[in-house]
Amino acid sequence: MAIVASLLIALAVAVLTLGPATPAPGGMAHFDKVAHVVAFAAVAAPLAWRYPRSWGAVALAGLAYGGAIEWVQPFTGRSAEWGDLLADGIGALAGALLGARAGRARAKPLPRADRSCR
């Protein structure tokens, strides 16, 4: 299920980043970069949650996906930006770390009650 979630989120990110640009909400400086961080964190988190030991590979895959999008953008009438790629990488790393932490917490067995006190 985590793989499907990440793939669906990645598809939504592709549609939003390769389609026509939409203006940022009024008065919000750097909204574009914040959106990139959040989007790529959302792509990475489910995979890292499912595969917490592979969080580094998940983060690198997210960065590579961001690079691929930045490479394709000029062919769709948008501009590629190094700042966007940096934001993608920061988001992928943050999502991978948070997802892995949650995945490790999920995988830990609950402590058993001490029965020696009876």
N, C-alpha and C positions, 0 to 999 in steps of 0.2 A: 504494500500500500504506500510506503514511503517513496518508493521509486516512482510510482504513478503520480503522487503528489508533486514531487520535484519536477517531473516531466511536464505536468500541466502548468505549473508555475513558470517553468522555463519557456513554454510555448506562449504564455501570456506576456512574458517579458519581451520575447521576440516580436510579437505583434505590436506592443507599445513602443519599442525602441526602433523598429524598422518602418513603422507607419508614419503618417504625417505628424509633424511636431505639434504639440499643443502648448499654448502659453502657460507659464507658471502662474499660480495664484498671485494676485497683486500684493506687492510689498514683501514677498518672501525671497530674500537673497539666497542664492545657492540651493534653491528647492530641487533643482535637477540633480545635484550631487547627492542630496539626502535621499531622493527617490531611488537612485542607483544603489546606494548602500542598502536600503530596505529591501529592494527587489532581489538583489543577489544574496542577501542573508536569507530571504524566504526560499530561494532556490536551493541553497546549501543545507539549511537546517534539517529538513526531513531525512535526507540521505545520511547526514552525520548522526542523526538520532538512531537510525536503523543500523548503521555501521560505525559505531563510535571509535573504534581503533583505526579507522581509515579517514579520520577527520582531515589530515593533511592532504590526502589525495582528493578529497571532496573540495577543499578550498582551492587547490590548484586547478581542478576541473572547472570550478566556477570562474576563476580568473581566465582560463582558456576560452570559456564560453563568452565572457565579456569581450575578450580580444577578437573573437570571431565576429561578434556583433559590430564592434567598432570597425573592423575591416570591411564588412558588408555595407555599412551605413552610407558611404559615399555613392554607392550604386543605387541607392533608394532615394536620393535627393536630400539626405541628411549629412551632417558633418561628423567626422570622427574626432574625438578629443582625448588627449592623454589623461585629463582630469576625470573623465568618465571612466576610463579603464582603471585608474587608481581607486575611484569610488567603488567600482565593481569588485575589485580585489579586496578592499576593506570589508565590504559587505559579505563576500563569500567567506572570508576568514572569520568574521564575527559570527555568521550563521553556522559555520562548521564547528567552531568552538562551543557555542551555546547548545547546538544540537547534540554534539558528542557528550557534553556534560549531562544533558537530560537523558541521553541514551544510557550512559553509565549508571545514572541513578535508577533508571527503570530496570536495569539488569541486575542490580544488587539484590541478593536475597534479604528478606526481612529477618531481623534478629529473632532467634528462637527464645522462648521463655525459659528461664533457668529453673529446672525441675529439682535441683539439689536442695532447695530450701524447704522441702516438704517434710 
